[in-house]
Amino acid sequence: MFRPESSSKGRIILIDDDSGVTKVVKKFLERSGHTVDTADSGEEGIRLIGNCEYDIVITDIYLPGMDGMAVLEKIKSINEDIDIVVITGFGSIESAVSFMRAGAIDYISKPINFGHLDIIVQKTLERKELIKAARERDIYFRMSLTDALTGMFNHKYFQESLEREMLYSQRKKENLTIMMADIDGFKAVNDNYGHQTGDMVLQKISSNIIKACRSHDTVSRYGGEEFGIILPETGIEKSTRVAERMLDAVSSNSYPPVAQNITISIGIASFPDHAMDRTELIQKADLALYASKGNGKNRFTIYDGSLQPGDRH
């Protein structure tokens, strides 16, 4: 018999009513270090799959009682990510192809070639490991770009996105607008109700701001209680509509147990009208934000040349 050389180990279930086949295949796979369960019917296999997490299902396409295709469909309804390999009789390639179209990843013909079986199992497990690693990398990548408390993008992502969007706008000769927003009187919330309540308020405000923005806007927690919003391909006039929605979304909601009315102030600046580089554009939006604070809060201000750093309140 072929001697297996597999390195990845997995948990496998073998479904076949031929006890001779299940015995020899189980022995072969266990010699490779895999954990193998067996079932002699589709119903029994489905029961086991419902109670245990398997890496691979190896099943005959001809089973007593329950049709092989029905078994495959039921397995996929239990766990759509599970990998299924079908066993076919000699000359049943067309049936195997139909099963692969329905979701099986490969097939093995009887009489079973154990070298072929080992390759299929090994490649399937390696593929699963690669997918798992890719998903973990994606999760870590997303975590590196998002703020843990609010779920918004973070300061780093805001800066990188703004740089990209400005370059794109320059090439396309399009306007780009940014808004800097800050929660009014947020220090009093933390002082009077504690930081845990402050965090809950910050989370709810963040959610309201996201809902007020458009799907293609980039909404970030810039730092503390300040937010940065990038509005691509957007001029001043359209950006003010978004700003009005943001003001209303925050001020019209309550934030128990906080009794005071919660509002935000917003500053707006546009590329290329107000600035040609990222740092200057943020500074101009910040100046407009502080003008909103100084003029009574709960409003937006569009940057103009009369606003100077000394005007900060």
N, C-alpha and C positions, 0 to 999 in steps of 0.2 A: 504493500500500500504506500501511496505518496506520503512522505513525511512533512508535516506542516512546518512552515517557517514564519508564522505570523508573529508580529510584535504587539500590535494593538489588541487589547482584550475587551470583550463585550459580553452582554447578556443577550442570549438568543433563544427564541422559541421556535421549535420545529413542529409543524402541523402536517401529519400524514397518517393515513389509516393503515399503511404497510409497516408492520412492526419490524420487519427485517431492515427496511430502509432507515427508520428512525433510530434503530439500535446502532447501526454502523456509522451513520452520520453523527449521532450524538457522541459516540466514542471518539471519532476523528476530531470533532470540534473541541471536545474537552481536552484532548492531547495538546491542542493549541493554547490551552489556558482559558478558554471561554467557559462561561456558565451557561448550561443548556437545559431548558425545560422542554417537555414533549407533550403533544396532545394528539389523540387519534380521531378527532372530529373538529369541524369548524366551530361548533358550539362550545366545546371544551377550550379550544384555543382562544376564542373571544373572551370567555370567562377569565382565563389566566391573564390575558392582556389588560383586562379591566382592573385587575388587582395588582399588577406589577408593571414596572417600567422596563421595557425591552429596547435594546438598540436595533435589533434586526428580527424580522419575522421571515422564516423560510416555510413556505406552504405549498402543498400540492394543489394543482388547479382542479383536480377531480377528487372530491371528498363526499363521503356518504351523508345523506340527509340535507346538508346545506350546500348550495351551489358555491363553487369557488369564487366567482365574481362577487356574490353576495357577502362572502367572508371578507374579501378585500375591502369592499365598500364599508362594511361595519367596522373593520379595524381602523380605517381612515377617519371614520366618524368619532372614534374613541380618541385617536391620536393622529392627527394629520401629518405630523412630522416623522412618524415611524417609517423606517425603511423596510420594504417588503421585496423579497426575492421569491419567485415562483418556480416550482418544479414541474416540468412537463414530461410527458411520455415521448418516446421516439416518434419523430415526424409531426409533432404538435407545435411547430414554430409559430404558425398563424395564431394559435390560441395564446401563446406566450406574448406575442406582439400586442394583442388586444388587451391583455392584462397590464402590460407596460403603459399603454395609452391611458389606462384607468388609474395609474398611479404606482405600479410596481417599478422598481429601479433596475431589475435585471432578472434573468432566468437561468435555470440549470436544467439540462436534459438528462433523462434516464437512458442508459445506466449512468450513474453519477461519476464524473471525472473529478477526483478529489483535488487535483492540482488546480483545476478551474474553480472549484468551490472555495478553496483557500484564497485565491486571488480576489474573488468577488467579495468574500467576507472582509478581507483585509482592506481592500480599497473602499468599501462601504464605511468601515469604522474610521479609516483615515479621513474620509470626506466629512463624517460627522464631527470629528475633532477639529477640522479646519473651520467648519461652519460655527462651531461653538467658540473657537478662538476669535473668529471674525466678529461674532456678536458681542463678545466681551470687550474687544477693542473698540467697537462702536459705542458700547455703554460708557467705557472710560473716556472716550473722546467727547461724547456728549456731556459727561459730568465735568470735564475740564472747561467747557464753554458755557455752562449754566450756573446760575446762582442757587445754592442749596436751599435757601429759605423760601424764595418766591417762585422758583422754577423758570424765571426769566433768563434770557441770555445775560452773561456777566460783562464786566467792564472790558475785559480782554477781547471778548467777541465783538463788542460794540466798536472798539477802536479798529480792529481788523476789518470788520464789515464796512465801516465808514470809508476806510482807505480804498477798498475794492469798489464800492459804489461810486465814489468820487471819480475814480479812473474811468469807470464805465460811463458815467454821465458826461465826462469830458470827451470821450470818443464819440458818443452818440449826440453830443451837443444838447443834452437834456438838463433840466433843472433838478436839483436835489435839495431837499429841505430836512433840517434836523430840529428836534425839539428837546430842550432840557426841562424837566419837570421836577418839582420839589414839593413834598408834603408840608403844608402850612402848620406851624405850631406843633410839630411832631415831638419835640423835646418835652413839652408839657404832658403829652400822652404817656411817655415813658416815666416821667417824674411822678405823675399822679396815679398811674395804674400799674406800673411795673413793666419790665422789659418783655415778659412773657405775653402780656396783653398787647404791648407794642408790636411784637412780632406777628401776632394774629391780625392786627389792624393792617400792618404792612402787607401781609399776604393777601388780604381781601382787596386792598387798594390796588395791588399789582394785578389781580385778576380782573378788576373793573377796567383798568387801563388797557389791558390786552384786549378785552372785549370791545372797547371803543375804537381801537385801531383796526386797520385793514389787514387782511391776511398776508399781504406782501410787505408790510412794514416790519422793521426790526425793532423789537421792544426789549430794552435791557435795563437791569438795575445797575446804575452807574456807580453808586456807592452810597452807603447809609440809607437815607430816605430820598435820594435823588435818582431820577430815571433819564435814560437817553433813548430817543426814538428816531430812527432813520426812515424817511419817507422818500423812496426812490421815484424818479420821474414825476416829481410833484413840485409845483410852484407854490408861491406864498398863499394864493387864494384858496387852493384846495387844502393846504395844510391847516388853514384856520378852521375849516369845517371839522377836521379830525380833532383839533385842539378844543373846539366847543363841545364835541362829544365826550372827550376826556374829562373836561371840567364838570359836565353834567353827570357823567357816570360815577364820579367820585363824590360830589356834593349831594347828590340825590339819594345816596345810600346811607344807612345807619351802620354803626360799628360797635355794637354792644360788647362790653359794658361801658364803653366810652360815651359820655353824655354830650360832649361838645360836638359841634358840627365840624366834620372833617372836609377840608378842601385842599386843592393843589394850586400852585402857580406855575406858569409855563413861559419859557422864552423860545422864540423861533428865529432861526437864521437860515439863509439860503445860499447854496453854491450854484453858480459862481458869483451871484450878485453881491454877497456880503463878504466872502472870503474865498481864497483860492487854495488854501491848504487845510488839512484836517485840524490841526491844533488851533489855528486862528478861527475856524468855523465854530468849534466848540466854545471858544472864548466869547465869540459874538453872541451865541445862543445863551451863554451864561449871563452876559451883561443884560440881555433882554429878560431873562428869568428874574434877576435881581430888581429890574425895573418893575416887574409885576408885583414882587414882594413889597416894594416901596410905595406902590400906588394902591395898596389896599388888599392885595392877595386875591385868590380865587379868580384869576383872569390870565389871559395870555398877552404877551407883548411881542411885536415884531421888531427885530433889531433895526436901528437906523444910526446914522453917523453921529447923532447927538449924544448917544450913550457912551460914557467913558468909564474906565475902571474905578475912578473915584466916586462914581454914582452908586456903588454897592451899598446895600442896607443890611 
